[in-house]
Amino acid sequence: MRDSHIAWTHHTHNEWEGCEKIRPGCKHCYAEDLHERRFHKGIWGPADSTPRRLTSAANRNRPWTWNADAMLRGERDRVFSLSQGDVFEEHPSTGPWREQLLLRAEQTSDLDWLLLTKRTDRIALGVPGHWHQHWPQHVWLGASVENQEVADSELPKLRAVRGPLVHFASFEPLLGPVRVGDVLADRVPGSIFWGIVGGESALPTHPARRCDVDWIGDLVQDLTSVGAVPFVKQCGDHVTRCTAEGVATIVPLRARKGGDPLEWEPHLRVRSVPQPAYQYVPCTACGRDAVLSEPDPVTPMRRVPAPHVAPCGRPCLGARVLLGKPCKGRQCARCARSRRKS
C-alpha cells in the first residue's frame, strides 16, 4: 500500500534526519528547505559542528507494519531510505543508528529496501561485516548522479560493491547530458541496474535549474541499450529543448514538477521497475516461504531464510536474528488462526 508521493517507491523511511551538502546536486536540497526554512531544526551542515536528529521510535518501527501488510497481500513494497539524509554519511551520531536501520532492513524481507547515497566510498565501511559475504537479496543499493563528472566517479564505486542483486542510480536532478553505456557495458551477468531520471523541482526560495528533454531521452536510450531498466520520474519545473542553433527554449508543461507522463513525448513515458528473481526457501519454524539469506554455517548444504516476520506479525523464531518477542511458529496461536483463515 503506497503512502509516498515519490513515484518510484511505496514508502519512505528516515531513521534520522539531517545531512551536509557536498555536491552540485545538493545545492537546492528539498529536505534542507523543509527542515531549515520551515522548521528551523539546525540539522543541516558539517558533521563536526551540526547535530543529526533521530526520529521517533514509532516512526522507526513503521517498516514492521509495512512488512506484515506486504506479506498478507502477497506483494512486495519498495522502501526508500533515507529521503531526509544520507545512509552512509560519516557523523559521530549516526553509526549506531545506521546499524539499527540496516538490521531492520535485513529482517523485513518482504520489503525491497532502496538505500540511496551520495557517499559511495563509505558503503563498505557502513554495512555490517557479514553483508560482504551474504548481502541481503532484498536490499538494493543506489547512488545519486547529477552530471557526467559524478557519473564517471560514483557509478564505478557503486558497481564495485558486488553483493546487491539490484544496483540503481537516481539521475535527479539531471543537470546535464549523461552517458552511462561505457560504465555499465561490462555488468556482471544476471545483475540488474535501474536508472531513475528526473529534472529538478523548484523550491519557494530557489527556481529550478534547467533540464533538457533531450538529456532525458538520450539517457533513457543509453540505459536501454545496455540492458538497464529506465524509469522517468519527472521532467522538472524548468524544462527546455535546444534548437538547431543551440538555443534553449522553454517546453511548457502544466503539471507541477513536470510529473505528468501524458504531457511527455511518447519515448519518455517509461516507468519500468526491476523484478528480481528472488530465491525463496521455506522457514522451518513458521512454514512460510521467505527470501533466501545464506547457507547455514552449521549444516553446509542447508539454506536458511532471511530474518522475517511470521504470519502473526512478530519476528519468526526461525530467523537468524531475533528482535523483540519472537513468534513460536507453528505453536503460536495467532499464527495458527492466520493459517486457518488463509
Short mmCIF file of the C-alpha atoms (twelve columns), coordinates in Angstrom:
data_MODEL
# 
_entry.id   MODEL 
# 
loop_
_atom_site.group_PDB 
_atom_site.id 
_atom_site.type_symbol 
_atom_site.label_atom_id 
_atom_site.label_alt_id 
_atom_site.label_comp_id 
_atom_site.label_asym_id 
_atom_site.label_seq_id 
_atom_site.Cartn_x 
_atom_site.Cartn_y 
_atom_site.Cartn_z 
_atom_site.pdbx_PDB_model_num 
ATOM 1   C CA . MET A 1   0.000  0.000   0.000   1 
ATOM 2   C CA . ARG A 2   1.595  3.243   -1.167  1 
ATOM 3   C CA . ASP A 3   1.948  6.203   1.207   1 
ATOM 4   C CA . SER A 4   4.781  8.068   -0.533  1 
ATOM 5   C CA . HIS A 5   4.421  10.805  -3.145  1 
ATOM 6   C CA . ILE A 6   7.664  9.666   -4.794  1 
ATOM 7   C CA . ALA A 7   6.639  7.812   -7.946  1 
ATOM 8   C CA . TRP A 8   9.307  5.076   -7.772  1 
ATOM 9   C CA . THR A 9   8.721  3.908   -4.197  1 
ATOM 10  C CA . HIS A 10  5.822  2.862   -1.973  1 
ATOM 11  C CA . HIS A 11  7.235  4.146   1.323   1 
ATOM 12  C CA . THR A 12  9.969  6.482   2.541   1 
ATOM 13  C CA . HIS A 13  11.768 5.727   5.788   1 
ATOM 14  C CA . ASN A 14  14.020 8.027   7.787   1 
ATOM 15  C CA . GLU A 15  15.860 6.589   10.749  1 
ATOM 16  C CA . TRP A 16  17.318 10.054  11.290  1 
ATOM 17  C CA . GLU A 17  17.230 13.489  9.652   1 
ATOM 18  C CA . GLY A 18  19.982 15.883  8.622   1 
ATOM 19  C CA . CYS A 19  22.911 15.941  6.225   1 
ATOM 20  C CA . GLU A 20  25.704 18.024  4.710   1 
ATOM 21  C CA . LYS A 21  25.626 19.322  1.149   1 
ATOM 22  C CA . ILE A 22  28.685 18.055  -0.730  1 
ATOM 23  C CA . ARG A 23  27.947 18.277  -4.475  1 
ATOM 24  C CA . PRO A 24  26.216 20.451  -7.112  1 
ATOM 25  C CA . GLY A 25  23.136 18.234  -6.941  1 
ATOM 26  C CA . CYS A 26  22.727 19.186  -3.264  1 
ATOM 27  C CA . LYS A 27  22.521 22.925  -3.951  1 
ATOM 28  C CA . HIS A 28  18.697 23.138  -3.928  1 
ATOM 29  C CA . CYS A 29  18.051 20.312  -1.469  1 
ATOM 30  C CA . TYR A 30  14.327 19.897  -0.810  1 
ATOM 31  C CA . ALA A 31  14.983 18.214  2.545   1 
ATOM 32  C CA . GLU A 32  17.136 21.090  3.757   1 
ATOM 33  C CA . ASP A 33  14.474 23.555  2.640   1 
ATOM 34  C CA . LEU A 34  11.843 21.604  4.569   1 
ATOM 35  C CA . HIS A 35  13.788 21.381  7.811   1 
ATOM 36  C CA . GLU A 36  15.707 24.656  7.875   1 
ATOM 37  C CA . ARG A 37  13.384 27.200  6.277   1 
ATOM 38  C CA . ARG A 38  10.126 25.858  7.694   1 
ATOM 39  C CA . PHE A 39  11.048 24.143  10.948  1 
ATOM 40  C CA . HIS A 40  14.445 25.717  11.770  1 
ATOM 41  C CA . LYS A 41  15.843 22.470  13.151  1 
ATOM 42  C CA . GLY A 42  19.509 23.280  12.581  1 
ATOM 43  C CA . ILE A 43  20.443 19.791  11.387  1 
ATOM 44  C CA . TRP A 44  21.965 20.661  8.004   1 
ATOM 45  C CA . GLY A 45  25.670 21.345  7.945   1 
ATOM 46  C CA . PRO A 46  29.152 19.919  8.614   1 
ATOM 47  C CA . ALA A 47  29.273 16.728  10.648  1 
ATOM 48  C CA . ASP A 48  31.713 18.119  13.201  1 
ATOM 49  C CA . SER A 49  29.527 21.095  14.110  1 
ATOM 50  C CA . THR A 50  25.917 20.187  13.268  1 
ATOM 51  C CA . PRO A 51  23.748 17.569  15.013  1 
ATOM 52  C CA . ARG A 52  21.522 14.988  13.375  1 
ATOM 53  C CA . ARG A 53  18.062 14.178  14.725  1 
ATOM 54  C CA . LEU A 54  16.935 10.625  15.489  1 
ATOM 55  C CA . THR A 55  13.282 10.160  14.562  1 
ATOM 56  C CA . SER A 56  10.699 8.736   16.959  1 
ATOM 57  C CA . ALA A 57  10.549 5.045   17.869  1 
ATOM 58  C CA . ALA A 58  7.081  4.852   16.310  1 
ATOM 59  C CA . ASN A 59  8.455  6.126   13.013  1 
ATOM 60  C CA . ARG A 60  11.495 3.854   13.118  1 
ATOM 61  C CA . ASN A 61  9.295  0.797   13.646  1 
ATOM 62  C CA . ARG A 62  6.911  1.518   10.777  1 
ATOM 63  C CA . PRO A 63  8.730  -0.948  8.451   1 
ATOM 64  C CA . TRP A 64  7.428  -3.811  10.578  1 
ATOM 65  C CA . THR A 65  3.859  -2.753  9.781   1 
ATOM 66  C CA . TRP A 66  4.670  -2.348  6.085   1 
ATOM 67  C CA . ASN A 67  6.354  -5.747  6.059   1 
ATOM 68  C CA . ALA A 68  3.404  -7.525  7.652   1 
ATOM 69  C CA . ASP A 69  0.993  -5.783  5.282   1 
ATOM 70  C CA . ALA A 70  3.050  -6.739  2.224   1 
ATOM 71  C CA . MET A 71  3.258  -10.331 3.440   1 
ATOM 72  C CA . LEU A 72  -0.509 -10.621 3.915   1 
ATOM 73  C CA . ARG A 73  -1.148 -9.114  0.463   1 
ATOM 74  C CA . GLY A 74  1.414  -11.378 -1.166  1 
ATOM 75  C CA . GLU A 75  3.095  -8.375  -2.808  1 
ATOM 76  C CA . ARG A 76  6.455  -6.664  -2.421  1 
ATOM 77  C CA . ASP A 77  6.633  -2.966  -1.480  1 
ATOM 78  C CA . ARG A 78  9.649  -0.711  -2.052  1 
ATOM 79  C CA . VAL A 79  11.078 1.410   0.786   1 
ATOM 80  C CA . PHE A 80  13.349 4.390   0.020   1 
ATOM 81  C CA . SER A 81  15.831 5.271   2.760   1 
ATOM 82  C CA . LEU A 82  16.827 7.953   3.562   1 
ATOM 83  C CA . SER A 83  14.866 10.762  1.957   1 
ATOM 84  C CA . GLN A 84  15.937 13.268  4.654   1 
ATOM 85  C CA . GLY A 85  19.606 12.402  4.908   1 
ATOM 86  C CA . ASP A 86  22.302 10.026  3.678   1 
ATOM 87  C CA . VAL A 87  22.579 6.450   4.936   1 
ATOM 88  C CA . PHE A 88  26.373 6.425   4.702   1 
ATOM 89  C CA . GLU A 89  27.221 9.912   5.913   1 
ATOM 90  C CA . GLU A 90  30.088 9.900   8.416   1 
ATOM 91  C CA . HIS A 91  28.790 11.604  11.552  1 
ATOM 92  C CA . PRO A 92  29.531 10.998  15.258  1 
ATOM 93  C CA . SER A 93  25.861 10.204  15.995  1 
ATOM 94  C CA . THR A 94  24.765 8.086   13.052  1 
ATOM 95  C CA . GLY A 95  26.901 4.944   13.458  1 
ATOM 96  C CA . PRO A 96  24.606 3.130   15.957  1 
ATOM 97  C CA . TRP A 97  21.519 4.462   14.169  1 
ATOM 98  C CA . ARG A 98  22.744 3.044   10.869  1 
ATOM 99  C CA . GLU A 99  23.338 -0.349  12.497  1 
ATOM 100 C CA . GLN A 100 19.719 -0.430  13.669  1 
ATOM 101 C CA . LEU A 101 18.435 0.720   10.287  1 
ATOM 102 C CA . LEU A 102 20.325 -1.971  8.383   1 
ATOM 103 C CA . LEU A 103 19.329 -4.642  10.906  1 
ATOM 104 C CA . ARG A 104 15.685 -3.662  10.437  1 
ATOM 105 C CA . ALA A 105 16.094 -3.676  6.664   1 
ATOM 106 C CA . GLU A 106 17.635 -7.150  6.774   1 
ATOM 107 C CA . GLN A 107 14.832 -8.534  8.926   1 
ATOM 108 C CA . THR A 108 11.905 -7.120  6.929   1 
ATOM 109 C CA . SER A 109 12.473 -9.373  3.936   1 
ATOM 110 C CA . ASP A 110 9.006  -8.847  2.409   1 
ATOM 111 C CA . LEU A 111 10.106 -5.311  1.513   1 
ATOM 112 C CA . ASP A 112 12.575 -4.194  -1.134  1 
ATOM 113 C CA . TRP A 113 14.848 -1.624  0.522   1 
ATOM 114 C CA . LEU A 114 16.330 1.122   -1.664  1 
ATOM 115 C CA . LEU A 115 19.425 2.540   0.055   1 
ATOM 116 C CA . LEU A 116 20.451 5.718   -1.796  1 
ATOM 117 C CA . THR A 117 23.690 7.587   -1.106  1 
ATOM 118 C CA . LYS A 118 25.992 10.304  -2.415  1 
ATOM 119 C CA . ARG A 119 28.867 8.749   -0.497  1 
ATOM 120 C CA . THR A 120 29.641 5.519   -2.350  1 
ATOM 121 C CA . ASP A 121 33.183 5.454   -0.965  1 
ATOM 122 C CA . ARG A 122 31.722 4.835   2.523   1 
ATOM 123 C CA . ILE A 123 29.464 1.887   1.658   1 
ATOM 124 C CA . ALA A 124 31.993 -0.829  2.505   1 
ATOM 125 C CA . LEU A 125 32.642 0.743   5.916   1 
ATOM 126 C CA . GLY A 126 28.977 1.378   6.661   1 
ATOM 127 C CA . VAL A 127 27.375 -2.047  6.128   1 
ATOM 128 C CA . PRO A 128 27.544 -4.951  8.614   1 
ATOM 129 C CA . GLY A 129 30.537 -7.242  8.152   1 
ATOM 130 C CA . HIS A 130 28.508 -10.300 7.154   1 
ATOM 131 C CA . TRP A 131 26.896 -8.365  4.294   1 
ATOM 132 C CA . HIS A 132 30.208 -8.533  2.429   1 
ATOM 133 C CA . GLN A 133 29.760 -12.317 2.162   1 
ATOM 134 C CA . HIS A 134 25.949 -12.548 2.064   1 
ATOM 135 C CA . TRP A 135 24.308 -9.304  1.006   1 
ATOM 136 C CA . PRO A 136 20.513 -9.493  1.610   1 
ATOM 137 C CA . GLN A 137 18.802 -10.050 -1.740  1 
ATOM 138 C CA . HIS A 138 16.017 -7.597  -0.978  1 
ATOM 139 C CA . VAL A 139 18.343 -4.657  -0.179  1 
ATOM 140 C CA . TRP A 140 19.032 -2.625  -3.329  1 
ATOM 141 C CA . LEU A 141 21.942 -0.190  -3.431  1 
ATOM 142 C CA . GLY A 142 21.919 3.139   -5.277  1 
ATOM 143 C CA . ALA A 143 23.867 6.337   -5.904  1 
ATOM 144 C CA . SER A 144 22.747 9.877   -6.722  1 
ATOM 145 C CA . VAL A 145 24.114 11.224  -10.013 1 
ATOM 146 C CA . GLU A 146 23.546 14.688  -11.472 1 
ATOM 147 C CA . ASN A 147 26.086 15.101  -14.280 1 
ATOM 148 C CA . GLN A 148 28.736 13.260  -16.287 1 
ATOM 149 C CA . GLU A 149 31.564 14.033  -13.876 1 
ATOM 150 C CA . VAL A 150 29.676 12.489  -10.962 1 
ATOM 151 C CA . ALA A 151 28.597 9.508   -13.091 1 
ATOM 152 C CA . ASP A 152 32.197 8.745   -14.036 1 
ATOM 153 C CA . SER A 153 33.225 8.968   -10.370 1 
ATOM 154 C CA . GLU A 154 30.333 7.360   -8.487  1 
ATOM 155 C CA . LEU A 155 28.975 4.596   -10.727 1 
ATOM 156 C CA . PRO A 156 32.202 2.545   -10.796 1 
ATOM 157 C CA . LYS A 157 32.362 2.728   -6.987  1 
ATOM 158 C CA . LEU A 158 28.723 1.656   -6.759  1 
ATOM 159 C CA . ARG A 159 29.210 -1.306  -9.065  1 
ATOM 160 C CA . ALA A 160 32.353 -2.311  -7.189  1 
ATOM 161 C CA . VAL A 161 30.036 -3.394  -4.339  1 
ATOM 162 C CA . ARG A 162 29.302 -6.838  -5.747  1 
ATOM 163 C CA . GLY A 163 26.745 -8.139  -3.260  1 
ATOM 164 C CA . PRO A 164 23.451 -6.405  -4.172  1 
ATOM 165 C CA . LEU A 165 21.126 -8.118  -6.619  1 
ATOM 166 C CA . VAL A 166 19.978 -4.680  -7.831  1 
ATOM 167 C CA . HIS A 167 22.108 -1.558  -8.250  1 
ATOM 168 C CA . PHE A 168 20.368 1.679   -9.127  1 
ATOM 169 C CA . ALA A 169 21.123 5.333   -9.754  1 
ATOM 170 C CA . SER A 170 18.951 8.384   -9.221  1 
ATOM 171 C CA . PHE A 171 19.757 10.822  -12.032 1 
ATOM 172 C CA . GLU A 172 17.866 13.588  -10.261 1 
ATOM 173 C CA . PRO A 173 18.286 16.442  -10.553 1 
ATOM 174 C CA . LEU A 174 19.669 15.831  -14.040 1 
ATOM 175 C CA . LEU A 175 21.839 18.910  -14.642 1 
ATOM 176 C CA . GLY A 176 23.459 17.959  -17.931 1 
ATOM 177 C CA . PRO A 177 23.811 15.193  -20.509 1 
ATOM 178 C CA . VAL A 178 24.972 11.891  -19.038 1 
ATOM 179 C CA . ARG A 179 26.233 8.778   -20.815 1 
ATOM 180 C CA . VAL A 180 26.478 5.538   -18.871 1 
ATOM 181 C CA . GLY A 181 26.951 2.945   -21.606 1 
ATOM 182 C CA . ASP A 182 30.711 2.613   -21.084 1 
ATOM 183 C CA . VAL A 183 30.354 2.274   -17.308 1 
ATOM 184 C CA . LEU A 184 27.564 -0.317  -17.464 1 
ATOM 185 C CA . ALA A 185 28.634 -2.264  -20.563 1 
ATOM 186 C CA . ASP A 186 30.596 -4.879  -18.576 1 
ATOM 187 C CA . ARG A 187 27.916 -5.624  -15.984 1 
ATOM 188 C CA . VAL A 188 28.048 -8.995  -14.250 1 
ATOM 189 C CA . PRO A 189 25.656 -11.442 -15.983 1 
ATOM 190 C CA . GLY A 190 22.369 -11.620 -14.105 1 
ATOM 191 C CA . SER A 191 22.864 -8.306  -12.326 1 
ATOM 192 C CA . ILE A 192 20.217 -5.610  -12.611 1 
ATOM 193 C CA . PHE A 193 20.753 -1.862  -12.967 1 
ATOM 194 C CA . TRP A 194 17.855 0.566   -12.519 1 
ATOM 195 C CA . GLY A 195 18.110 4.169   -13.707 1 
ATOM 196 C CA . ILE A 196 15.689 6.750   -12.258 1 
ATOM 197 C CA . VAL A 197 15.677 10.004  -14.239 1 
ATOM 198 C CA . GLY A 198 14.204 13.393  -13.330 1 
ATOM 199 C CA . GLY A 199 14.596 17.144  -13.652 1 
ATOM 200 C CA . GLU A 200 14.861 19.473  -10.671 1 
ATOM 201 C CA . SER A 201 11.840 20.664  -8.699  1 
ATOM 202 C CA . ALA A 202 11.503 24.342  -7.827  1 
ATOM 203 C CA . LEU A 203 11.589 25.459  -4.188  1 
ATOM 204 C CA . PRO A 204 9.927  28.514  -2.651  1 
ATOM 205 C CA . THR A 205 13.389 30.028  -2.234  1 
ATOM 206 C CA . HIS A 206 15.032 28.809  -5.458  1 
ATOM 207 C CA . PRO A 207 13.887 28.375  -9.064  1 
ATOM 208 C CA . ALA A 208 14.645 25.018  -10.626 1 
ATOM 209 C CA . ARG A 209 17.735 24.584  -12.733 1 
ATOM 210 C CA . ARG A 210 17.011 23.611  -16.300 1 
ATOM 211 C CA . CYS A 211 16.671 20.077  -17.608 1 
ATOM 212 C CA . ASP A 212 16.623 19.461  -21.364 1 
ATOM 213 C CA . VAL A 213 14.213 16.833  -22.659 1 
ATOM 214 C CA . ASP A 214 16.956 15.552  -24.959 1 
ATOM 215 C CA . TRP A 215 19.143 14.834  -21.921 1 
ATOM 216 C CA . ILE A 216 16.360 12.648  -20.538 1 
ATOM 217 C CA . GLY A 217 15.638 10.937  -23.858 1 
ATOM 218 C CA . ASP A 218 19.307 10.212  -24.578 1 
ATOM 219 C CA . LEU A 219 19.871 8.823   -21.088 1 
ATOM 220 C CA . VAL A 220 16.825 6.549   -21.367 1 
ATOM 221 C CA . GLN A 221 18.109 5.274   -24.715 1 
ATOM 222 C CA . ASP A 222 21.592 4.769   -23.258 1 
ATOM 223 C CA . LEU A 223 20.238 2.783   -20.307 1 
ATOM 224 C CA . THR A 224 18.085 0.621   -22.554 1 
ATOM 225 C CA . SER A 225 20.949 -0.102  -24.926 1 
ATOM 226 C CA . VAL A 226 22.990 -1.805  -22.178 1 
ATOM 227 C CA . GLY A 227 20.056 -3.747  -20.715 1 
ATOM 228 C CA . ALA A 228 19.420 -1.439  -17.759 1 
ATOM 229 C CA . VAL A 229 15.898 -0.625  -16.554 1 
ATOM 230 C CA . PRO A 230 14.862 3.059   -17.029 1 
ATOM 231 C CA . PHE A 231 12.257 4.973   -15.010 1 
ATOM 232 C CA . VAL A 232 11.422 8.587   -15.879 1 
ATOM 233 C CA . LYS A 233 10.062 10.227  -12.741 1 
ATOM 234 C CA . GLN A 234 9.562  13.824  -13.900 1 
ATOM 235 C CA . CYS A 235 10.875 16.458  -16.289 1 
ATOM 236 C CA . GLY A 236 11.222 19.129  -13.614 1 
ATOM 237 C CA . ASP A 237 9.951  22.688  -13.247 1 
ATOM 238 C CA . HIS A 238 12.329 24.217  -15.817 1 
ATOM 239 C CA . VAL A 239 12.108 22.089  -18.956 1 
ATOM 240 C CA . THR A 240 13.885 23.128  -22.145 1 
ATOM 241 C CA . ARG A 241 14.748 21.898  -25.608 1 
ATOM 242 C CA . CYS A 242 17.697 23.129  -27.645 1 
ATOM 243 C CA . THR A 243 17.075 24.351  -31.186 1 
ATOM 244 C CA . ALA A 244 19.356 23.565  -34.118 1 
ATOM 245 C CA . GLU A 245 21.209 26.781  -33.320 1 
ATOM 246 C CA . GLY A 246 21.834 25.581  -29.753 1 
ATOM 247 C CA . VAL A 247 19.357 27.980  -28.125 1 
ATOM 248 C CA . ALA A 248 17.454 26.527  -25.146 1 
ATOM 249 C CA . THR A 249 13.705 27.158  -25.460 1 
ATOM 250 C CA . ILE A 250 11.123 26.537  -22.743 1 
ATOM 251 C CA . VAL A 251 8.917  23.458  -23.046 1 
ATOM 252 C CA . PRO A 252 5.609  24.393  -21.375 1 
ATOM 253 C CA . LEU A 253 4.254  21.711  -19.044 1 
ATOM 254 C CA . ARG A 254 1.203  22.283  -16.863 1 
ATOM 255 C CA . ALA A 255 1.800  19.613  -14.224 1 
ATOM 256 C CA . ARG A 256 3.803  20.575  -11.150 1 
ATOM 257 C CA . LYS A 257 7.399  19.322  -11.408 1 
ATOM 258 C CA . GLY A 258 6.618  18.226  -14.956 1 
ATOM 259 C CA . GLY A 259 5.445  14.965  -13.476 1 
ATOM 260 C CA . ASP A 260 2.525  14.015  -15.733 1 
ATOM 261 C CA . PRO A 261 3.634  11.411  -18.314 1 
ATOM 262 C CA . LEU A 262 0.656  12.292  -20.511 1 
ATOM 263 C CA . GLU A 263 2.360  15.626  -21.284 1 
ATOM 264 C CA . TRP A 264 5.617  13.997  -22.323 1 
ATOM 265 C CA . GLU A 265 6.701  12.758  -25.701 1 
ATOM 266 C CA . PRO A 266 5.962  9.031   -26.130 1 
ATOM 267 C CA . HIS A 267 9.600  7.896   -25.901 1 
ATOM 268 C CA . LEU A 268 9.889  9.485   -22.438 1 
ATOM 269 C CA . ARG A 269 6.885  7.647   -20.968 1 
ATOM 270 C CA . VAL A 270 8.990  4.906   -19.457 1 
ATOM 271 C CA . ARG A 271 8.376  3.782   -15.895 1 
ATOM 272 C CA . SER A 272 9.854  0.315   -15.620 1 
ATOM 273 C CA . VAL A 273 10.705 -1.298  -12.281 1 
ATOM 274 C CA . PRO A 274 13.113 -4.225  -11.793 1 
ATOM 275 C CA . GLN A 275 11.580 -7.586  -10.958 1 
ATOM 276 C CA . PRO A 276 14.430 -9.565  -9.364  1 
ATOM 277 C CA . ALA A 277 14.213 -13.341 -9.354  1 
ATOM 278 C CA . TYR A 278 14.499 -13.859 -5.620  1 
ATOM 279 C CA . GLN A 279 15.258 -17.289 -4.238  1 
ATOM 280 C CA . TYR A 280 12.775 -18.418 -1.592  1 
ATOM 281 C CA . VAL A 281 13.123 -21.196 0.956   1 
ATOM 282 C CA . PRO A 282 10.539 -22.437 3.487   1 
ATOM 283 C CA . CYS A 283 11.062 -21.453 7.091   1 
ATOM 284 C CA . THR A 284 11.143 -24.492 9.365   1 
ATOM 285 C CA . ALA A 285 9.620  -22.526 12.241  1 
ATOM 286 C CA . CYS A 286 6.574  -20.792 10.746  1 
ATOM 287 C CA . GLY A 287 6.200  -22.682 7.468   1 
ATOM 288 C CA . ARG A 288 6.066  -19.712 5.112   1 
ATOM 289 C CA . ASP A 289 8.397  -19.056 2.213   1 
ATOM 290 C CA . ALA A 290 10.997 -16.372 2.921   1 
ATOM 291 C CA . VAL A 291 13.728 -14.750 0.878   1 
ATOM 292 C CA . LEU A 292 16.915 -16.816 0.926   1 
ATOM 293 C CA . SER A 293 19.525 -15.363 3.252   1 
ATOM 294 C CA . GLU A 294 22.570 -17.631 3.231   1 
ATOM 295 C CA . PRO A 295 23.773 -21.218 3.751   1 
ATOM 296 C CA . ASP A 296 23.550 -22.491 7.297   1 
ATOM 297 C CA . PRO A 297 27.146 -22.400 8.635   1 
ATOM 298 C CA . VAL A 298 26.439 -25.440 10.862  1 
ATOM 299 C CA . THR A 299 24.850 -27.588 8.150   1 
ATOM 300 C CA . PRO A 300 26.697 -26.518 4.978   1 
ATOM 301 C CA . MET A 301 24.148 -27.812 2.418   1 
ATOM 302 C CA . ARG A 302 21.133 -26.345 4.224   1 
ATOM 303 C CA . ARG A 303 19.780 -22.947 3.133   1 
ATOM 304 C CA . VAL A 304 18.105 -20.665 5.675   1 
ATOM 305 C CA . PRO A 305 15.595 -17.838 5.154   1 
ATOM 306 C CA . ALA A 306 16.413 -14.240 5.829   1 
ATOM 307 C CA . PRO A 307 15.104 -12.784 9.093   1 
ATOM 308 C CA . HIS A 308 11.403 -12.154 8.601   1 
ATOM 309 C CA . VAL A 309 8.105  -11.867 10.412  1 
ATOM 310 C CA . ALA A 310 5.762  -14.799 10.860  1 
ATOM 311 C CA . PRO A 311 2.049  -14.559 9.931   1 
ATOM 312 C CA . CYS A 312 1.292  -13.095 13.350  1 
ATOM 313 C CA . GLY A 313 3.471  -10.081 12.577  1 
ATOM 314 C CA . ARG A 314 6.250  -10.911 15.042  1 
ATOM 315 C CA . PRO A 315 9.857  -11.766 14.152  1 
ATOM 316 C CA . CYS A 316 9.979  -15.501 13.463  1 
ATOM 317 C CA . LEU A 317 11.873 -17.888 15.722  1 
ATOM 318 C CA . GLY A 318 13.457 -19.377 12.614  1 
ATOM 319 C CA . ALA A 319 15.079 -16.065 11.755  1 
ATOM 320 C CA . ARG A 320 18.827 -15.822 12.208  1 
ATOM 321 C CA . VAL A 321 18.457 -12.555 14.137  1 
ATOM 322 C CA . LEU A 322 15.639 -12.048 16.615  1 
ATOM 323 C CA . LEU A 323 14.135 -8.736  17.636  1 
ATOM 324 C CA . GLY A 324 11.678 -8.263  20.487  1 
ATOM 325 C CA . LYS A 325 9.348  -11.092 21.437  1 
ATOM 326 C CA . PRO A 326 9.706  -13.888 18.842  1 
ATOM 327 C CA . CYS A 327 6.899  -15.840 17.274  1 
ATOM 328 C CA . LYS A 328 6.843  -19.542 18.122  1 
ATOM 329 C CA . GLY A 329 5.970  -20.556 14.598  1 
ATOM 330 C CA . ARG A 330 3.518  -23.454 14.396  1 
ATOM 331 C CA . GLN A 331 2.954  -23.351 18.142  1 
ATOM 332 C CA . CYS A 332 1.804  -19.734 18.048  1 
ATOM 333 C CA . ALA A 333 -1.986 -19.449 18.349  1 
ATOM 334 C CA . ARG A 334 -2.092 -16.215 16.352  1 
ATOM 335 C CA . CYS A 335 -0.160 -17.842 13.505  1 
ATOM 336 C CA . ALA A 336 -2.430 -20.876 13.612  1 
ATOM 337 C CA . ARG A 337 -5.504 -18.656 13.290  1 
ATOM 338 C CA . SER A 338 -3.905 -16.856 10.364  1 
ATOM 339 C CA . ARG A 339 -3.219 -20.158 8.591   1 
ATOM 340 C CA . ARG A 340 -6.794 -21.355 9.116   1 
ATOM 341 C CA . LYS A 341 -8.177 -18.117 7.646   1 
ATOM 342 C CA . SER A 342 -5.973 -18.429 4.566   1 
# 
